[in-house]
């Protein structure tokens, strides 16, 4: 695994409780996806490499499927309900 990805995972792990609380409200514009800016508003230390590791299709946003995969991989916390 690349050092950048390990660093990104570490940064995410440290901020997961914050993201769990704010994940629903992190979608600032209510479009159903999270951009890097929206994620960084909750987790300022997430860099482009960490975000790209979760953005499987490379479209610049995390959709429901990408969020679910990231949750299953332990990169994002599970949502309640």
mmCIF file as gemmi writes it, N, C-alpha and C atoms, coordinates in Angstrom:
data_model
loop_
_atom_site.group_PDB
_atom_site.id
_atom_site.type_symbol
_atom_site.label_atom_id
_atom_site.label_alt_id
_atom_site.label_comp_id
_atom_site.label_asym_id
_atom_site.label_entity_id
_atom_site.label_seq_id
_atom_site.pdbx_PDB_ins_code
_atom_site.Cartn_x
_atom_site.Cartn_y
_atom_site.Cartn_z
_atom_site.occupancy
_atom_site.B_iso_or_equiv
_atom_site.pdbx_formal_charge
_atom_site.auth_seq_id
_atom_site.auth_asym_id
_atom_site.pdbx_PDB_model_num
ATOM 1 N N . UNK Axp A 1 ? 0.841 -1.175 0 1 0 ? 1 A 1
ATOM 2 C CA . UNK Axp A 1 ? 0 0 0 1 0 ? 1 A 1
ATOM 3 C C . UNK Axp A 1 ? 0.889 1.241 0 1 0 ? 1 A 1
ATOM 4 N N . UNK Axp A 2 ? 0.49 2.23 -0.792 1 0 ? 2 A 1
ATOM 5 C CA . UNK Axp A 2 ? 1.281 3.455 -0.895 1 0 ? 2 A 1
ATOM 6 C C . UNK Axp A 2 ? 1.244 4.23 0.416 1 0 ? 2 A 1
ATOM 7 N N . UNK Axp A 3 ? 2.353 4.874 0.766 1 0 ? 3 A 1
ATOM 8 C CA . UNK Axp A 3 ? 2.387 5.666 2.003 1 0 ? 3 A 1
ATOM 9 C C . UNK Axp A 3 ? 1.312 6.745 2.056 1 0 ? 3 A 1
ATOM 10 N N . UNK Axp A 4 ? 0.979 7.349 0.904 1 0 ? 4 A 1
ATOM 11 C CA . UNK Axp A 4 ? -0.047 8.391 0.893 1 0 ? 4 A 1
ATOM 12 C C . UNK Axp A 4 ? -1.398 7.822 1.297 1 0 ? 4 A 1
ATOM 13 N N . UNK Axp A 5 ? -1.704 6.619 0.845 1 0 ? 5 A 1
ATOM 14 C CA . UNK Axp A 5 ? -2.984 6.005 1.185 1 0 ? 5 A 1
ATOM 15 C C . UNK Axp A 5 ? -3.008 5.646 2.658 1 0 ? 5 A 1
ATOM 16 N N . UNK Axp A 6 ? -1.89 5.139 3.181 1 0 ? 6 A 1
ATOM 17 C CA . UNK Axp A 6 ? -1.832 4.836 4.612 1 0 ? 6 A 1
ATOM 18 C C . UNK Axp A 6 ? -2.027 6.096 5.444 1 0 ? 6 A 1
ATOM 19 N N . UNK Axp A 7 ? -1.427 7.181 5.012 1 0 ? 7 A 1
ATOM 20 C CA . UNK Axp A 7 ? -1.599 8.451 5.714 1 0 ? 7 A 1
ATOM 21 C C . UNK Axp A 7 ? -3.047 8.894 5.658 1 0 ? 7 A 1
ATOM 22 N N . UNK Axp A 8 ? -3.651 8.771 4.502 1 0 ? 8 A 1
ATOM 23 C CA . UNK Axp A 8 ? -5.057 9.175 4.357 1 0 ? 8 A 1
ATOM 24 C C . UNK Axp A 8 ? -5.955 8.342 5.251 1 0 ? 8 A 1
ATOM 25 N N . UNK Axp A 9 ? -5.712 7.047 5.306 1 0 ? 9 A 1
ATOM 26 C CA . UNK Axp A 9 ? -6.516 6.173 6.163 1 0 ? 9 A 1
ATOM 27 C C . UNK Axp A 9 ? -6.344 6.572 7.621 1 0 ? 9 A 1
ATOM 28 N N . UNK Axp A 10 ? -5.131 6.893 8.021 1 0 ? 10 A 1
ATOM 29 C CA . UNK Axp A 10 ? -4.883 7.32 9.399 1 0 ? 10 A 1
ATOM 30 C C . UNK Axp A 10 ? -5.624 8.603 9.721 1 0 ? 10 A 1
ATOM 31 N N . UNK Axp A 11 ? -5.577 9.562 8.81 1 0 ? 11 A 1
ATOM 32 C CA . UNK Axp A 11 ? -6.275 10.833 9.018 1 0 ? 11 A 1
ATOM 33 C C . UNK Axp A 11 ? -7.766 10.591 9.131 1 0 ? 11 A 1
ATOM 34 N N . UNK Axp A 12 ? -8.291 9.739 8.258 1 0 ? 12 A 1
ATOM 35 C CA . UNK Axp A 12 ? -9.715 9.436 8.311 1 0 ? 12 A 1
ATOM 36 C C . UNK Axp A 12 ? -10.092 8.75 9.613 1 0 ? 12 A 1
ATOM 37 N N . UNK Axp A 13 ? -9.281 7.808 10.046 1 0 ? 13 A 1
ATOM 38 C CA . UNK Axp A 13 ? -9.59 7.083 11.279 1 0 ? 13 A 1
ATOM 39 C C . UNK Axp A 13 ? -9.647 8.027 12.473 1 0 ? 13 A 1
ATOM 40 N N . UNK Axp A 14 ? -8.789 9.015 12.507 1 0 ? 14 A 1
ATOM 41 C CA . UNK Axp A 14 ? -8.795 9.967 13.615 1 0 ? 14 A 1
ATOM 42 C C . UNK Axp A 14 ? -10.04 10.84 13.598 1 0 ? 14 A 1
ATOM 43 N N . UNK Axp A 15 ? -10.582 11.1 12.43 1 0 ? 15 A 1
ATOM 44 C CA . UNK Axp A 15 ? -11.733 11.978 12.334 1 0 ? 15 A 1
ATOM 45 C C . UNK Axp A 15 ? -13.058 11.278 12.178 1 0 ? 15 A 1
ATOM 46 N N . UNK Axp A 16 ? -13.089 9.957 12.205 1 0 ? 16 A 1
ATOM 47 C CA . UNK Axp A 16 ? -14.328 9.222 11.968 1 0 ? 16 A 1
ATOM 48 C C . UNK Axp A 16 ? -15.458 9.587 12.913 1 0 ? 16 A 1
ATOM 49 N N . UNK Axp A 17 ? -15.224 9.717 14.213 1 0 ? 17 A 1
ATOM 50 C CA . UNK Axp A 17 ? -16.359 10.079 15.074 1 0 ? 17 A 1
ATOM 51 C C . UNK Axp A 17 ? -16.997 11.404 14.673 1 0 ? 17 A 1
ATOM 52 N N . UNK Axp A 18 ? -16.197 12.348 14.274 1 0 ? 18 A 1
ATOM 53 C CA . UNK Axp A 18 ? -16.727 13.639 13.834 1 0 ? 18 A 1
ATOM 54 C C . UNK Axp A 18 ? -17.555 13.473 12.576 1 0 ? 18 A 1
ATOM 55 N N . UNK Axp A 19 ? -17.056 12.683 11.636 1 0 ? 19 A 1
ATOM 56 C CA . UNK Axp A 19 ? -17.784 12.48 10.392 1 0 ? 19 A 1
ATOM 57 C C . UNK Axp A 19 ? -19.079 11.736 10.641 1 0 ? 19 A 1
ATOM 58 N N . UNK Axp A 20 ? -19.09 10.791 11.573 1 0 ? 20 A 1
ATOM 59 C CA . UNK Axp A 20 ? -20.298 10.025 11.858 1 0 ? 20 A 1
ATOM 60 C C . UNK Axp A 20 ? -21.419 10.948 12.314 1 0 ? 20 A 1
ATOM 61 N N . UNK Axp A 21 ? -21.086 11.903 13.146 1 0 ? 21 A 1
ATOM 62 C CA . UNK Axp A 21 ? -22.08 12.829 13.669 1 0 ? 21 A 1
ATOM 63 C C . UNK Axp A 21 ? -22.552 13.775 12.571 1 0 ? 21 A 1
ATOM 64 N N . UNK Axp A 22 ? -21.634 14.201 11.714 1 0 ? 22 A 1
ATOM 65 C CA . UNK Axp A 22 ? -21.953 15.248 10.756 1 0 ? 22 A 1
ATOM 66 C C . UNK Axp A 22 ? -22.186 14.764 9.336 1 0 ? 22 A 1
ATOM 67 N N . UNK Axp A 23 ? -22.164 13.462 9.09 1 0 ? 23 A 1
ATOM 68 C CA . UNK Axp A 23 ? -22.231 12.968 7.721 1 0 ? 23 A 1
ATOM 69 C C . UNK Axp A 23 ? -23.492 13.435 7.007 1 0 ? 23 A 1
ATOM 70 N N . UNK Axp A 24 ? -24.637 13.341 7.662 1 0 ? 24 A 1
ATOM 71 C CA . UNK Axp A 24 ? -25.878 13.762 7.028 1 0 ? 24 A 1
ATOM 72 C C . UNK Axp A 24 ? -25.868 15.263 6.737 1 0 ? 24 A 1
ATOM 73 N N . UNK Axp A 25 ? -25.333 16.04 7.65 1 0 ? 25 A 1
ATOM 74 C CA . UNK Axp A 25 ? -25.311 17.48 7.44 1 0 ? 25 A 1
ATOM 75 C C . UNK Axp A 25 ? -24.107 17.926 6.614 1 0 ? 25 A 1
ATOM 76 N N . UNK Axp A 26 ? -23.184 17.032 6.335 1 0 ? 26 A 1
ATOM 77 C CA . UNK Axp A 26 ? -21.999 17.388 5.551 1 0 ? 26 A 1
ATOM 78 C C . UNK Axp A 26 ? -22.354 17.731 4.113 1 0 ? 26 A 1
ATOM 79 N N . UNK Axp A 27 ? -23.454 17.19 3.628 1 0 ? 27 A 1
ATOM 80 C CA . UNK Axp A 27 ? -23.894 17.465 2.26 1 0 ? 27 A 1
ATOM 81 C C . UNK Axp A 27 ? -24.503 18.864 2.221 1 0 ? 27 A 1
ATOM 82 N N . UNK Axp A 28 ? -23.641 19.857 2.173 1 0 ? 28 A 1
ATOM 83 C CA . UNK Axp A 28 ? -24.045 21.258 2.324 1 0 ? 28 A 1
ATOM 84 C C . UNK Axp A 28 ? -25.081 21.71 1.299 1 0 ? 28 A 1
ATOM 85 N N . UNK Axp A 29 ? -24.972 21.235 0.076 1 0 ? 29 A 1
ATOM 86 C CA . UNK Axp A 29 ? -25.91 21.689 -0.948 1 0 ? 29 A 1
ATOM 87 C C . UNK Axp A 29 ? -27.07 20.723 -1.162 1 0 ? 29 A 1
ATOM 88 N N . UNK Axp A 30 ? -27.103 19.621 -0.4 1 0 ? 30 A 1
ATOM 89 C CA . UNK Axp A 30 ? -28.229 18.691 -0.449 1 0 ? 30 A 1
ATOM 90 C C . UNK Axp A 30 ? -28.379 17.927 -1.749 1 0 ? 30 A 1
ATOM 91 N N . UNK Axp A 31 ? -27.28 17.757 -2.483 1 0 ? 31 A 1
ATOM 92 C CA . UNK Axp A 31 ? -27.373 17.062 -3.768 1 0 ? 31 A 1
ATOM 93 C C . UNK Axp A 31 ? -27.205 15.552 -3.669 1 0 ? 31 A 1
ATOM 94 N N . UNK Axp A 32 ? -27.012 15.037 -2.457 1 0 ? 32 A 1
ATOM 95 C CA . UNK Axp A 32 ? -26.919 13.594 -2.269 1 0 ? 32 A 1
ATOM 96 C C . UNK Axp A 32 ? -25.531 13.012 -2.415 1 0 ? 32 A 1
ATOM 97 N N . UNK Axp A 33 ? -24.552 13.836 -2.711 1 0 ? 33 A 1
ATOM 98 C CA . UNK Axp A 33 ? -23.165 13.379 -2.805 1 0 ? 33 A 1
ATOM 99 C C . UNK Axp A 33 ? -22.278 14.299 -1.976 1 0 ? 33 A 1
ATOM 100 N N . UNK Axp A 34 ? -21.107 13.793 -1.602 1 0 ? 34 A 1
ATOM 101 C CA . UNK Axp A 34 ? -20.159 14.584 -0.827 1 0 ? 34 A 1
ATOM 102 C C . UNK Axp A 34 ? -18.949 14.916 -1.684 1 0 ? 34 A 1
ATOM 103 N N . UNK Axp A 35 ? -18.67 16.201 -1.812 1 0 ? 35 A 1
ATOM 104 C CA . UNK Axp A 35 ? -17.464 16.644 -2.519 1 0 ? 35 A 1
ATOM 105 C C . UNK Axp A 35 ? -16.312 16.712 -1.524 1 0 ? 35 A 1
ATOM 106 N N . UNK Axp A 36 ? -15.115 16.889 -2.04 1 0 ? 36 A 1
ATOM 107 C CA . UNK Axp A 36 ? -13.965 17.003 -1.152 1 0 ? 36 A 1
ATOM 108 C C . UNK Axp A 36 ? -14.129 18.21 -0.229 1 0 ? 36 A 1
ATOM 109 N N . UNK Axp A 37 ? -14.695 19.281 -0.738 1 0 ? 37 A 1
ATOM 110 C CA . UNK Axp A 37 ? -14.9 20.467 0.092 1 0 ? 37 A 1
ATOM 111 C C . UNK Axp A 37 ? -15.85 20.179 1.251 1 0 ? 37 A 1
ATOM 112 N N . UNK Axp A 38 ? -16.918 19.415 0.972 1 0 ? 38 A 1
ATOM 113 C CA . UNK Axp A 38 ? -17.875 19.07 2.024 1 0 ? 38 A 1
ATOM 114 C C . UNK Axp A 38 ? -17.25 18.152 3.062 1 0 ? 38 A 1
ATOM 115 N N . UNK Axp A 39 ? -16.43 17.191 2.6 1 0 ? 39 A 1
ATOM 116 C CA . UNK Axp A 39 ? -15.747 16.297 3.535 1 0 ? 39 A 1
ATOM 117 C C . UNK Axp A 39 ? -14.736 17.095 4.358 1 0 ? 39 A 1
ATOM 118 N N . UNK Axp A 40 ? -13.989 17.963 3.704 1 0 ? 40 A 1
ATOM 119 C CA . UNK Axp A 40 ? -12.976 18.756 4.414 1 0 ? 40 A 1
ATOM 120 C C . UNK Axp A 40 ? -13.596 19.735 5.406 1 0 ? 40 A 1
ATOM 121 N N . UNK Axp A 41 ? -14.85 20.117 5.209 1 0 ? 41 A 1
ATOM 122 C CA . UNK Axp A 41 ? -15.523 20.98 6.175 1 0 ? 41 A 1
ATOM 123 C C . UNK Axp A 41 ? -15.688 20.256 7.51 1 0 ? 41 A 1
ATOM 124 N N . UNK Axp A 42 ? -15.791 18.922 7.449 1 0 ? 42 A 1
ATOM 125 C CA . UNK Axp A 42 ? -15.919 18.104 8.656 1 0 ? 42 A 1
ATOM 126 C C . UNK Axp A 42 ? -14.553 17.579 9.091 1 0 ? 42 A 1
ATOM 127 N N . UNK Axp A 43 ? -13.738 17.187 8.12 1 0 ? 43 A 1
ATOM 128 C CA . UNK Axp A 43 ? -12.405 16.623 8.369 1 0 ? 43 A 1
ATOM 129 C C . UNK Axp A 43 ? -11.367 17.425 7.582 1 0 ? 43 A 1
ATOM 130 N N . UNK Axp A 44 ? -10.922 18.538 8.119 1 0 ? 44 A 1
ATOM 131 C CA . UNK Axp A 44 ? -10.009 19.421 7.375 1 0 ? 44 A 1
ATOM 132 C C . UNK Axp A 44 ? -8.698 18.77 6.937 1 0 ? 44 A 1
ATOM 133 N N . UNK Axp A 45 ? -8.277 17.707 7.602 1 0 ? 45 A 1
ATOM 134 C CA . UNK Axp A 45 ? -7.004 17.083 7.246 1 0 ? 45 A 1
ATOM 135 C C . UNK Axp A 45 ? -7.102 16.098 6.092 1 0 ? 45 A 1
ATOM 136 N N . UNK Axp A 46 ? -8.294 15.824 5.588 1 0 ? 46 A 1
ATOM 137 C CA . UNK Axp A 46 ? -8.429 14.92 4.45 1 0 ? 46 A 1
ATOM 138 C C . UNK Axp A 46 ? -7.869 15.629 3.223 1 0 ? 46 A 1
ATOM 139 N N . UNK Axp A 47 ? -6.899 14.969 2.584 1 0 ? 47 A 1
ATOM 140 C CA . UNK Axp A 47 ? -6.308 15.573 1.391 1 0 ? 47 A 1
ATOM 141 C C . UNK Axp A 47 ? -6.87 14.911 0.136 1 0 ? 47 A 1
ATOM 142 N N . UNK Axp A 48 ? -6.413 15.369 -1.003 1 0 ? 48 A 1
ATOM 143 C CA . UNK Axp A 48 ? -6.914 14.876 -2.282 1 0 ? 48 A 1
ATOM 144 C C . UNK Axp A 48 ? -6.676 13.38 -2.448 1 0 ? 48 A 1
ATOM 145 N N . UNK Axp A 49 ? -5.536 12.879 -1.976 1 0 ? 49 A 1
ATOM 146 C CA . UNK Axp A 49 ? -5.246 11.448 -2.108 1 0 ? 49 A 1
ATOM 147 C C . UNK Axp A 49 ? -6.208 10.604 -1.272 1 0 ? 49 A 1
ATOM 148 N N . UNK Axp A 50 ? -6.486 11.045 -0.055 1 0 ? 50 A 1
ATOM 149 C CA . UNK Axp A 50 ? -7.421 10.319 0.796 1 0 ? 50 A 1
ATOM 150 C C . UNK Axp A 50 ? -8.819 10.306 0.215 1 0 ? 50 A 1
ATOM 151 N N . UNK Axp A 51 ? -9.236 11.445 -0.303 1 0 ? 51 A 1
ATOM 152 C CA . UNK Axp A 51 ? -10.557 11.521 -0.925 1 0 ? 51 A 1
ATOM 153 C C . UNK Axp A 51 ? -10.612 10.644 -2.173 1 0 ? 51 A 1
ATOM 154 N N . UNK Axp A 52 ? -9.557 10.698 -2.982 1 0 ? 52 A 1
ATOM 155 C CA . UNK Axp A 52 ? -9.513 9.903 -4.211 1 0 ? 52 A 1
ATOM 156 C C . UNK Axp A 52 ? -9.567 8.411 -3.919 1 0 ? 52 A 1
ATOM 157 N N . UNK Axp A 53 ? -9.028 7.998 -2.774 1 0 ? 53 A 1
ATOM 158 C CA . UNK Axp A 53 ? -9.072 6.585 -2.405 1 0 ? 53 A 1
ATOM 159 C C . UNK Axp A 53 ? -10.505 6.112 -2.202 1 0 ? 53 A 1
ATOM 160 N N . UNK Axp A 54 ? -11.397 7.018 -1.823 1 0 ? 54 A 1
ATOM 161 C CA . UNK Axp A 54 ? -12.807 6.669 -1.644 1 0 ? 54 A 1
ATOM 162 C C . UNK Axp A 54 ? -13.633 6.925 -2.898 1 0 ? 54 A 1
ATOM 163 N N . UNK Axp A 55 ? -13.181 7.818 -3.753 1 0 ? 55 A 1
ATOM 164 C CA . UNK Axp A 55 ? -13.919 8.208 -4.966 1 0 ? 55 A 1
ATOM 165 C C . UNK Axp A 55 ? -13.605 7.229 -6.096 1 0 ? 55 A 1
ATOM 166 N N . UNK Axp A 56 ? -14.26 6.074 -6.046 1 0 ? 56 A 1
ATOM 167 C CA . UNK Axp A 56 ? -13.938 4.972 -6.958 1 0 ? 56 A 1
ATOM 168 C C . UNK Axp A 56 ? -14.083 5.334 -8.432 1 0 ? 56 A 1
ATOM 169 N N . UNK Axp A 57 ? -15.097 6.113 -8.783 1 0 ? 57 A 1
ATOM 170 C CA . UNK Axp A 57 ? -15.289 6.426 -10.196 1 0 ? 57 A 1
ATOM 171 C C . UNK Axp A 57 ? -14.596 7.721 -10.629 1 0 ? 57 A 1
ATOM 172 N N . UNK Axp A 58 ? -13.939 8.384 -9.691 1 0 ? 58 A 1
ATOM 173 C CA . UNK Axp A 58 ? -13.146 9.562 -10.024 1 0 ? 58 A 1
ATOM 174 C C . UNK Axp A 58 ? -13.943 10.763 -10.503 1 0 ? 58 A 1
ATOM 175 N N . UNK Axp A 59 ? -15.215 10.84 -10.11 1 0 ? 59 A 1
ATOM 176 C CA . UNK Axp A 59 ? -16.025 11.959 -10.569 1 0 ? 59 A 1
ATOM 177 C C . UNK Axp A 59 ? -15.973 13.177 -9.654 1 0 ? 59 A 1
ATOM 178 N N . UNK Axp A 60 ? -15.175 13.082 -8.584 1 0 ? 60 A 1
ATOM 179 C CA . UNK Axp A 60 ? -15.031 14.217 -7.69 1 0 ? 60 A 1
ATOM 180 C C . UNK Axp A 60 ? -16.068 14.304 -6.6 1 0 ? 60 A 1
ATOM 181 N N . UNK Axp A 61 ? -16.869 13.254 -6.45 1 0 ? 61 A 1
ATOM 182 C CA . UNK Axp A 61 ? -17.898 13.244 -5.415 1 0 ? 61 A 1
ATOM 183 C C . UNK Axp A 61 ? -18.103 11.821 -4.922 1 0 ? 61 A 1
ATOM 184 N N . UNK Axp A 62 ? -18.476 11.705 -3.642 1 0 ? 62 A 1
ATOM 185 C CA . UNK Axp A 62 ? -18.79 10.394 -3.081 1 0 ? 62 A 1
ATOM 186 C C . UNK Axp A 62 ? -20.296 10.203 -3.116 1 0 ? 62 A 1
ATOM 187 N N . UNK Axp A 63 ? -20.74 9.234 -3.919 1 0 ? 63 A 1
ATOM 188 C CA . UNK Axp A 63 ? -22.169 8.935 -3.975 1 0 ? 63 A 1
ATOM 189 C C . UNK Axp A 63 ? -22.506 7.88 -2.921 1 0 ? 63 A 1
ATOM 190 N N . UNK Axp A 64 ? -23.764 7.49 -2.841 1 0 ? 64 A 1
ATOM 191 C CA . UNK Axp A 64 ? -24.193 6.538 -1.821 1 0 ? 64 A 1
ATOM 192 C C . UNK Axp A 64 ? -23.42 5.225 -1.892 1 0 ? 64 A 1
ATOM 193 N N . UNK Axp A 65 ? -23.176 4.73 -3.104 1 0 ? 65 A 1
ATOM 194 C CA . UNK Axp A 65 ? -22.456 3.459 -3.26 1 0 ? 65 A 1
ATOM 195 C C . UNK Axp A 65 ? -21.016 3.581 -2.779 1 0 ? 65 A 1
ATOM 196 N N . UNK Axp A 66 ? -20.357 4.683 -3.119 1 0 ? 66 A 1
ATOM 197 C CA . UNK Axp A 66 ? -18.969 4.885 -2.688 1 0 ? 66 A 1
ATOM 198 C C . UNK Axp A 66 ? -18.881 5.067 -1.177 1 0 ? 66 A 1
ATOM 199 N N . UNK Axp A 67 ? -19.858 5.759 -0.611 1 0 ? 67 A 1
ATOM 200 C CA . UNK Axp A 67 ? -19.892 5.915 0.846 1 0 ? 67 A 1
ATOM 201 C C . UNK Axp A 67 ? -20.082 4.546 1.504 1 0 ? 67 A 1
ATOM 202 N N . UNK Axp A 68 ? -20.979 3.723 0.947 1 0 ? 68 A 1
ATOM 203 C CA . UNK Axp A 68 ? -21.22 2.384 1.499 1 0 ? 68 A 1
ATOM 204 C C . UNK Axp A 68 ? -19.961 1.524 1.434 1 0 ? 68 A 1
ATOM 205 N N . UNK Axp A 69 ? -19.251 1.565 0.31 1 0 ? 69 A 1
ATOM 206 C CA . UNK Axp A 69 ? -18.007 0.798 0.164 1 0 ? 69 A 1
ATOM 207 C C . UNK Axp A 69 ? -16.964 1.3 1.159 1 0 ? 69 A 1
ATOM 208 N N . UNK Axp A 70 ? -16.86 2.612 1.296 1 0 ? 70 A 1
ATOM 209 C CA . UNK Axp A 70 ? -15.897 3.187 2.244 1 0 ? 70 A 1
ATOM 210 C C . UNK Axp A 70 ? -16.255 2.786 3.671 1 0 ? 70 A 1
ATOM 211 N N . UNK Axp A 71 ? -17.545 2.713 3.981 1 0 ? 71 A 1
ATOM 212 C CA . UNK Axp A 71 ? -17.982 2.273 5.313 1 0 ? 71 A 1
ATOM 213 C C . UNK Axp A 71 ? -17.62 0.809 5.529 1 0 ? 71 A 1
ATOM 214 N N . UNK Axp A 72 ? -17.877 -0.038 4.536 1 0 ? 72 A 1
ATOM 215 C CA . UNK Axp A 72 ? -17.547 -1.462 4.65 1 0 ? 72 A 1
ATOM 216 C C . UNK Axp A 72 ? -16.048 -1.681 4.814 1 0 ? 72 A 1
ATOM 217 N N . UNK Axp A 73 ? -15.249 -0.808 4.195 1 0 ? 73 A 1
ATOM 218 C CA . UNK Axp A 73 ? -13.792 -0.922 4.284 1 0 ? 73 A 1
ATOM 219 C C . UNK Axp A 73 ? -13.25 -0.285 5.555 1 0 ? 73 A 1
ATOM 220 N N . UNK Axp A 74 ? -14.131 0.335 6.337 1 0 ? 74 A 1
ATOM 221 C CA . UNK Axp A 74 ? -13.691 0.972 7.563 1 0 ? 74 A 1
ATOM 222 C C . UNK Axp A 74 ? -13.118 2.363 7.388 1 0 ? 74 A 1
ATOM 223 N N . UNK Axp A 75 ? -13.283 2.936 6.189 1 0 ? 75 A 1
ATOM 224 C CA . UNK Axp A 75 ? -12.781 4.287 5.931 1 0 ? 75 A 1
ATOM 225 C C . UNK Axp A 75 ? -13.753 5.351 6.414 1 0 ? 75 A 1
ATOM 226 N N . UNK Axp A 76 ? -15.026 5.001 6.461 1 0 ? 76 A 1
ATOM 227 C CA . UNK Axp A 76 ? -16.066 5.889 6.978 1 0 ? 76 A 1
ATOM 228 C C . UNK Axp A 76 ? -16.895 5.113 7.989 1 0 ? 76 A 1
ATOM 229 N N . UNK Axp A 77 ? -17.455 5.796 8.964 1 0 ? 77 A 1
ATOM 230 C CA . UNK Axp A 77 ? -18.285 5.1 9.958 1 0 ? 77 A 1
ATOM 231 C C . UNK Axp A 77 ? -19.631 4.712 9.361 1 0 ? 77 A 1
ATOM 232 N N . UNK Axp A 78 ? -20.217 3.68 9.906 1 0 ? 78 A 1
ATOM 233 C CA . UNK Axp A 78 ? -21.568 3.283 9.485 1 0 ? 78 A 1
ATOM 234 C C . UNK Axp A 78 ? -22.559 4.336 9.961 1 0 ? 78 A 1
ATOM 235 N N . UNK Axp A 79 ? -23.577 4.558 9.161 1 0 ? 79 A 1
ATOM 236 C CA . UNK Axp A 79 ? -24.624 5.492 9.56 1 0 ? 79 A 1
ATOM 237 C C . UNK Axp A 79 ? -25.706 4.734 10.317 1 0 ? 79 A 1
ATOM 238 N N . UNK Axp A 80 ? -26.366 5.409 11.207 1 0 ? 80 A 1
ATOM 239 C CA . UNK Axp A 80 ? -27.46 4.794 11.96 1 0 ? 80 A 1
ATOM 240 C C . UNK Axp A 80 ? -28.717 4.813 11.105 1 0 ? 80 A 1
ATOM 241 N N . UNK Axp A 81 ? -29.413 3.64 11.098 1 0 ? 81 A 1
ATOM 242 C CA . UNK Axp A 81 ? -30.687 3.563 10.382 1 0 ? 81 A 1
ATOM 243 C C . UNK Axp A 81 ? -30.46 3.55 8.936 1 0 ? 81 A 1
